[in-house]
Amino acid sequence: MPHIELRPDQKLLKPNFDGYKLSLEPVPVLSTEFSPTSHPHRVKTNDCSYYHARLFGMQNHLVRDPWAPGQCYYLDSIGLLQRVCYDSAQGRMLPIAAVYKLPTVSSNGSNGEEDAAARYNCSLLFPSEHHCLLSDGCGTVRVLETGDRTTGREWKAQSTLRPVEHNLAQGVLPGGGVLLDGRYVARDGKRLLHFLTLQLDGQPEAKYKCLLHWHTLEQQQSGPPAWTLCASRTLASNGYPRFCALDYHAAAVLVASDQPYRFVYDSERPVVGPEPKPTESEAVEPPAAWEQFPFRWTQTPDEVNVTFDKHKDVQYRVVCEPSSGPNEPSLLQVFANDTVVVDGAQLFAAIDHDSTTWSMDPKLFDIAMRKQQPGVMWPFLFPGAPDEAVPEAGDASRPPPDVDLPPAPNLSAPLEPCDFESGQDTYYTLERLSAADHTVTHTASLGHGPPLFAVTLRAGLPATFATRHDVDACLWQLQPVPLGAEDCRLQHEGTLHAFGYVQASKRQQKYLGCAPDLGYGVVCESHRGVYLYKGSYGASGAGLRNRTGAQVTIGQHQFVSLKDVGEVLGIACENDVLILLAEKAILALQLTAE
């Protein structure tokens, strides 16, 4: 299984970025108050689990249309899908207009307690330029034909489906789900719509906490343009998906979480589960190499140490050879007698072979390997290896555990407790799971922090996700590959300078995002205000210069206070405007392009 190293493009980084200067210039704010029936529709959960609180509390109810800049949509309290449009040419908001009526939607969620417990918020997404997928939160998904959405004309429903009633997706819980991603694929004369929904299981005896349902719809070749459910898949995990997207050809799904996701059902091909453990009467497989010659391993943010206890009849040796060519890998192997115990090609991540050292004394044989990507903690040494050694209390032969934070990459960017969202014990990975054979084809290490946010930079492309790199936020875009190729390529698309640092210091943050052109980043709180961070202060550089005369590289920071609008329920970032959906009004923050 290939491991992807997220190496930022040095051309997109600014090591001499001097931070943000607070700007006191006011940000023009346009406000549109709601009518008595046009308030946003919202369902609140009675479940007190963390996953339910996150899904219901952090859902973005204002959905941006990537094919029509300046347009976004939300569902109001009586089931009208409202269009919110900002006219950049005139610099004003157009009147809110309804484009579709969703039947049987009420603000309280349902008619009974049983249905209310299984109901989610309504959700929608745009898989193509002329289609919209709309979920009512109760298990019904509608395919809407929108036509040219810039005209604001009324949308028409092409199909209404309930995947549970089709008996394709085994394991689907009663009730609905939330739409996460969708793609429209036209290939071999077929038109297909793929979409992902998320369900949560709050039962104490539940085997899995989160279920991802991947449904595929096919449009009929003749007759009315109706859609039918032709395939359904289910992935399960005990971890919450912090990023989830289908690839270009909808042949695989990318999921970032602190717990692995695995296929548990596929209507097209059976999912092969893990092989059963052999019984006592069956032949026992010979022990692994590391079990014959046991070792223990520890790590720091920069180095991995492997230690063997010396034995009378065991000879240890290391073979470490540099690369023979630009495309040839270097070689590292650790032998116990004639058995390879540690193979460098199977390690979790790459190491710097030139800095690898080893030492031997009468009792111990120790190997020190320096990580090629410092700061990333390895969840395992290699597949099947023993767990990382933890020093026992009172063991004077081993150093005491380090209870402090890991050292900072440099003195100008110190790490703080707020930099670690879930503590040092949580580790996030990004995995690509193929629909062809249900295997994990690629994995990428994200460290102790999850993706900060996801954003669609260009229409028709999978969503881009942002990760913390030092103090910056780097955005990674999935690159296209040939059809049928089980490959995953992630490219560093851009950088929000020092945004990772300022984001980590905001304890009341609710929504994070950035403009499609990466002109600014935003941290939006639920009630108090909005923080705006522009990477440039303009050609003057805010009028600041060093004593040596060199221009200061500095950004602009602005704060917009929110008063008497209620809780913020959604945001939509455009290049020249930031649109907020609040409980009492629609706000448009006009941003001047530099």
N, C-alpha and C positions, 0 to 999 in steps of 0.2 A: 504494500500500500504506500504510494508516494506521499511524502510529507512536503507541504508547501511552506516555504519560508517567506514571510511577508517582509521583504526588504524594501524600505522606502527609497525612492529615487532622490539622490542627493541634490539634483537640480531643482526639486520642488520643496526643499527645506531651506530655512533661513537661520543658520546658527547664530547670526548676529542680530536677531530680532530683539528689540529692546522693550517689548511689551506694548501696552495700550495706555493712551492718555485720555482721561475723561473729558468729553466734550459737553459743554453746557448749552450748546445750540439746541433749541427745541425741535422735536420731531413732530411734524404735522400729523394729526390723528383725525380721520374721518369716522364718524359714528352713525350707524343706522340702527334705530331701535326697532324691536319686534312688535308686531301686532299681537293681540291676545292669543291667537292660535298659531303663530309662527315661531314660538319658542322651540329650542332644540329638543328632540325626543331623547330621553335617557332612561335606562333601566338600572336600578341599584340592586346589588346582591345582598342577601342575608347571610351568605357564607363568609366566615371569618378567616379563611385560609389566605396565605400570602399570594398564591397564584390567582385566586379570584379577585383579591383586592387590587392586584396589579392589572389584570385584564380589564376589569370594570372601571378602575380609577384612572388608568393611563391611556385608554383608547382615544385615538384622535378622531373626533366626530366631524371634522371638516376635511373633506377629501379633495385634493388638488387634481385637476385634469392635466396630465402632462402633454396632451396634444393641443390644448388651448390655453396658452399662458394667460394668467389673470382670472381664470375661472375655477371655481371650486363649488362643492355641493355639500349639503347636509339635509337630514330628515327632520321635519318638525313634529310637533306633538300630535297632530291629527293625521300623520302619514303622508304629507306632501313632501316630495323631494324638491328642495329649493335650490335654485341656481344663484350663486353670488358672483358678481362680475365687477372687476375693476377696469375702467377704461384708462389705459396709460396715456393715450393721446390727449384726453381732456383732463386727466388728473382727478377723476371723481369716481364714486361708486354708482353703478347702475341700480335701479330698483330690483329688489329681490323678486324672482319669478319662479313659479312652480312648473316643473317639466314632467312630473309623473305623480300619480296617487297610488300609494301602497295601501291596500285594504287591511282592515282589522288591526290597526296599530293604536295602542293606547299608552298613555304616559306611565301608568302604574305597572305595566309589564304584562299582565295577563288577567284572566278571570278567576283563577283559583290558585291556591297555595302550591299545589303540585306543579302546575305549569310555570308559575313564577320562579320556582327553584331551578327549572330547566331552561329558562329563557335568558338570552343574551341580548346585548344591544344590537340594533340594526347596523349593517355594514355594507359598503359598496366599494367597487374598484373598477378600473377601466382596462380591460385586457387588450383592447384595440381602439382604433380611431372611431369606430362606428358601433361599438357594443359597450354595455355596462352590465355588470353582475351585481345584483342586489339581494341581500339576505335579510329576512325579517327577524332573525334571531331565534325563531322557533323551529327551524329545520327546513324552511322553504327557501329555495333560491330561484330567482327570476333572471332570465336573460332578456335584456332590454335592447331594442334597436334604437339608437339615438340619432342616426344620420349625422349631418354636420352640426356639431354641438355649439359652434360659434353663433348660429342663428337663434338659439334659444327656443326652438320649436318643441312641441310636446313629444315625448318619447312613447314608444309602443312596445308592449310585452310580446316577445316571440315565443317563450316557453316558460312554464312554471313547473319546477321539479322538487320532489322531496326524496333525497337519496335514501333515507331510512326505509321508505315504503318499497323501494325497488329491490330490497333484500340483496344488494350487491356488497355493501360495506358492512361486513360482520364486525361486531364490536362497537358500532355507533351507539352512543348513549342516547337515551330519550331527550328530546328537546333539540335545540339548535346549536349554533356555533358562530364563530366570527371569521369573516373572510380575511386571509392574510396576503395572498398573491394570486395572480392569474395571468395566463398567456394565451394568445390566439395563434394557432399554427395552421397554415394551409400547405398541404403536402400530399402528393400522389392523388390529386383530385378530391381530397377530403378536406373539410373545414372542421377543426377541432378547437374546443375551448377547454383549457386545463385550469383548475383552481384549487386552492388549499384552504381548508377551514380548520380552526382550532377548537377543541372541546376540552373541558376540565372535568375531572372526576373527583368530587369531594368526599366520596365514601371512605370511611376508615379502613375497610378491608380491600380497597381497590388495589389491583396489582400495579397499575400505571396511573400517574397523576395527570398526564397530558397526552392527548391523542390528536395527531395530525391526519386529516382525511384528504386524500388527493383524488379528486373526481375528474373524469374526462367526459365531455359532451361532444357529440357529433351531429352536424347539421344534416338534415335530410336532403337527398339529391334532387328529389322531385316533390311537387306539391308546395304547401306553405313552408316558409323558412323556419321550421320548428327544430328544436334540439332534443336529442335523446341521450340518456346516460348510458355510455358504452363500457366504461371501466371505472373501477374504484379501488383505491389502495388505502391502507391505514398504517401509520407509523406511531410508535408508542415510546414513552420515556417517563422518567420521574423528574426530569428537568424542564424548566420553562424555556420556550424558544425565544431567544433574544434577537435573532435574525432568521428569516425564512424566505426563500425565493426559489423559483423554478429557473432552470438554465434556459439558454436560447431556444433549444429544440424541445423543451419540456420532456427531456429524457432522464432528468435527474433533479433532485431537490437539494439545496444547500441549507443546512441548519446549523446555527451557532447556539450552544447551550453548555451548561456545566455538567449535564448528564447525556450519555449517547442516546440517539434515536435509532430505532431499528424497525424494519418492516415486520408487521404481524399478520397482515392480510393483503391479498392481491387477487382480484377477480379474474385476471387473465392468466396468471401462472401461480402455482402454489408456492407458498413461502416455506422454505426448508428451515426447520428449527435446528438448534444445536444438537449434536449427537448425544444420545443418552450415555450416562456414565457406566462403565463396565461393572458388572456384578462380581462378587468374590470368586465365582466359579469360572469366570472368563479370564483369559490371559491378561496379565498386567503389563502394560507397556514399559519398556526400560526407562529409567529416570532420565531427565534432561541433563545436559552437560553441566549446568550450574548446580544441579542437585548432587552430582557425583563429586564436584569440586566446588563446594559452597563459597560464597563471598558475600560481602555487604557493600552497599554503596550509599554515599551521601552527596549532597550538592549544596553549592552556594549560587547566587545569581550569576556568577562568572565561571564556575568550575564544577566538574564532576569527579569525585574520587571513588575508586573501586579498590577494596582491600581484601586480600586473601590471607588466611591464617596458614602459616607454613606447616607442612606435614613431612614426615620422614621419607616417604616413597614418591613424593610428587615434586616434579621440577617445573617451574614456571618460567615462561619467556614471552617476550613481546616482539612482534614483527610490525614495524612501522616504516613504510616506504612512501616517499613523496610522489606526487603525480608525475607520470612520464610525459604528459602532453596536456595541452589546454583543455581537451575534452575527455581526458582520462581521469577517473577518480583516484584519490590516494588510498593507501591500504593501511589498515590497523587491525591486528588480530592478537588476541591473548590466548596462549596455549597453556594447558595444564597437562604435562607429558605430551601426548600427541593429539589431544582433544581441544578443539576450539571452544573456549568458554565464552569469550566476548568477541563479537564480530562488529567492526566499525560500520559495516554496511547496514546493519540492523538497528543501530542506535536511534533513539527518538528524534534527534536532530543532529545536524552536522557539527563537527568539532574542528578545532584548529590543530592539525597534525603536527605542525612545526613547533607548537608550544606544548605538546604532550611529553610528560616526563614520568619516570617510574623509579622507585627505590626499593631496596630489599635489606632486611635485617634478619637476625636469626629467627624471629617469630612472625614477621609480617612481610607481605609483598604488596606494595601500594602503587597505584597508577593514578596520575592526575591528568585529566583531559580538560582543556579549556574550551568553553562553548564558543562556537562561531557567531552566535547571536546572544550576547550577554543580556542578562535581565529577565530571561524567560526560564521559569521553573519547569522542569520536566516531570510529567505525571508518572512516567515509567522509564526504565533504562533501555529496554528493548522488549518486544512482545514475549510474554512468558517469564520475564525476569522477576526476581523477588522484589518485594516492596522496599521502598527507601528505608534505611535503618534509622531508628529513632533512639538516641541515647537513653539508657535507663537511669532512673533517679538514683543518685549515690554512686554511679559508676565513675570513679576518679580517673580511669584510663582513657576516657573519652571527654572531649570538651563539652561544657554545658550547652544546652540549646540556646540559640540566639533569640531572645524575646523582642529585640528591637526590630525596626523596619529595615529592609535591605538598604545598602548604601546607595546614595544618589548617583546617577550616571555622571553628573558633574556638579560642582559646587554652586553653579548659578541656577540649578533646577532641582532644589531639594524636594524629596518626597515627604508627604504629610499623611496623617492617618486618614484624611478624607479621600486620598487617592485610591484607597482600597475599599470597594463597595461592599464586598461580602467577606472580607478577611482573607488571610493567607491560605486557608484550607480549601477555598473554592478555585477551580481551574476551568477555564473556558476553552473550547475547541470549536472550529468550524469544520464540518464534514460534508462531503458530497456523496449522496446515496443514490445509486443507479436503480432505475426501474427495471432494467433488463435482467439483472441477476440478484438484486436486493442487497448488494454488497456496498461497503464504504470504499470508494475508489480513491479518494484523496482526503487529506486532513491537514488543517493549518492550526498552529498554536496561537491562541489569543492572550495567554497569560492569565493573571488573576482578575482582569477586568473584562466585562462583556463589551460587545459593540456599543458605542455611544448612541448612535441613531442610524437610521437608514433613510435614503433620499433617492428619488429618481432624477438623474441629471439630464437624461435625454429620453424622449418618448420612444417606446418600443424596446428599450434595453432593460435588463434586470436591474433591480434596485442596487444602489451603491451603499456600502456600509462603512462607517467611520470607526476607527480604533485609536486608542491612545498610544502614541509613540513619544516617549520622553514627556515633554510638556505640550507637544503638538497633538492635533487630531488629523490622521491620515485617512483619506477616502480611497477605497479599493473597489474597482470595477471589474466584474467578470467579463472576460474576453471571449469572442465567438470562436468556435472550433468547428471542424467539418462534421457533417451529419454522421452519426454512428461512432464517432471517436469518443472513447471514455477518457476525456481529458478535462482539466480544470486549470485555467490560467487567470490569475488575479493581477491586475495592473494598478500601480499607484497613480490615481487620477488627479489628485490635488491635495493641498494641505491647508488646514485652518491653523495658522500659527498661534501657539500658546493657548489654543482653545481647550485642550485637555486639562491644562492647569487651572484656568478660570472656571471651567465647568465643575471640576472636583471641589471647588471651594463654595459652590452654591448648594446649600443643604435643602432648600425648598423647591428645587427644580422639578418641573413636571414634563415639559416638552423641550426637546432639543432639535435643532434643524439648521439648515443653511440654504443659501440661494443656489439655484441651478448653476450659476456661473461662479459659485464659490466666493462671491463678493463680500459676504458677511456670514457670520454665525449667530445663532440666537439661543438664549436660555430663557425659557418662559416659566414663570411661577404660576401657581394655581390662582392666586388672588392678588398678590402685591404689585407685581410689575414684570417688565420684560427687559432683559439685558441684550444689547446689540453690540457685536464686535466686528468691526471692519478691519481688514488686513492692511489698509493703507489710509494714511491721513491726508492724502493728496500730494500734489507736486511740491508743496512747501515743506512737507515733513513736520508739520505743526510748528515750524519756526525754531526747531531745536537743532543745535549742532554741538559736537564735541569740541573740546578745547583745541584739539589737533586740526579741526576744520572739516572732518569727515561728516557726511550727512548721517543723521540718526534714522535708523529704520524703526518706525513706530506705527502702531495702529490706533484706531479710534474706538472709544468705548462710550456708549450712550445708554442711559436708563430711562425708561418710559413708565411712569406710574399709572396704575390702573385703579380707578375709583368708581364705585357705584355701578359696576357692570356684572357683579357676581363672579362665580368661578369660571375660569377659562376652560372650555371643553374641546378646543381644537385650534390648530394653526395651519396655515398654508404659506410657504415661503416662495415669493417671486423675486426676480432680480431687482425690481424697483419698488416693491411694496410687500409688507408683511400683513396678512389678513388673520384676524383673531376671531374665533367664535366663542362668545361668552354667554352666560345665562340670560342676560338682559339685552344684549346688543351685538352687532357686528362691527368690529373695529378694523380700520385700514391705516397702517402706519406707513406714511410716505417716506421712502428712503431716497436720497439724492445719490445718483451714480457718480463715482469719482472719475 
